[in-house]
Amino acid sequence: MPMSLLLNLSALLALVPAGLFALRSPGRTGGLFWGLLCVAVTGPLLFVIVSVGSSWRSDLAMALWLAVSASLLVYLLLCWFRREARGLAVLLMPYLFLLSLIATIAGTAPHIVLNEGLPGTWFSAHIAVALATYALLTLAAITGLAIFIKERALKKKRVSSGIAPALPSVADCEKLQGQLLGAAVIVLVCGLVTGIALQNYLTGQPLAFDHKTVLSLVTLGILAALWLVNSRFGMRGRTVARLVLVAYLLLTLAYPGVKFVAEILV
């Protein structure tokens, strides 16, 4: 078995224990939870570090692995500072496993290595900020999904069955989602600034209005408006959750979606 495939499968399997634990023991957040979460973070992160090496890969598989790694890292920090966020594992881990499985399948496609002449500082900063934005919005979208599930369970009076008991309360989810939205807006603005600097360095033009840029700007507009309106006037949890999911879809189309079309459909 090729070493790259072995590392890929190891990273994929590293997510399984944490996912099974979250599904079979919802609500438990002791030492075993932290141990399995650290394993889940370490697997994809090591795969990314080893795979990238000295040259940057720009393909769908690596984009997905980077998104998974960033989401897990941000989630680990979020769980440390916000105890109620630990209940989101029951939704987040299966979703990230699905992304990792798609990345494993897509990994058979040829790898694309970017030009080594790219400016290291601006390029690295832009990638880091973009991944942080995607991770924050991923967690905000998962929190929105938790609001849907929790409110549906309350409406049908099934709060003690399924995965609903493991999820944070609706009030906690709404508060957490608002904080994640604010952080995503700030980081996305930083991402656009570093993107403009990188684009100006490469082409002499400050902004290229391609599909990625347009979708990113639309996403920023939705998130900023949503954050400001929600923080000032307040909005119903389901309404915010729907708009966050729309913004997440747009950001997904702007980055992994473009690579999927270019590598798989075209």
Secondary structure, DSSP 8 states (H G I E B T S, - for coil): --HHHHHHHHHHHTTHHHHHHHHHSTT--SHHHHHHHHHHHHHHHHHHHHHHTTS-B-SHHHHHHHHHHHHHHHHHHHHHH-GGGGGGHHHHHHHHHHHHHHHHHHTTS---B--TTS-HHHHHHHHHHHHHHHHHHHHHHHHHHHHHHHHHHHHTT-TTSTTGGGS--HHHHHHHHHHHHHHHHHHHHHHHHHHHHHHHHHHS-S---SHHHHHHHHHHHHHHHHHHHHHHH---HHHHHHHHHHHHHHHHIIIIIHHHIIIII-
